[in-house]
Amino acid sequence: MTTKHDERHGGAYDRGRADAYYSREAIPHYYTGGTSGPECHTKRTGLTAKETQSYWAGYSDCDERKDWR
């Protein structure tokens, strides 16, 4: 059975993929609004089990990394 994740820009799955791509430390989080501007609020605490699972799924699904050279 495949789990469906909320893949919206700024969501937990998206943030996991972005952290992996940019080789950032894995700290489960998501944006409650957009990813920039005044509505940009990062939620790092109080994530549900599903949100945390989505973050880690995005992190592990990213099979490409940014080349910083």
Helices and strands as residue ranges (DSSP letters): H 12-21, E 30-31, E 42-43, H 49-61
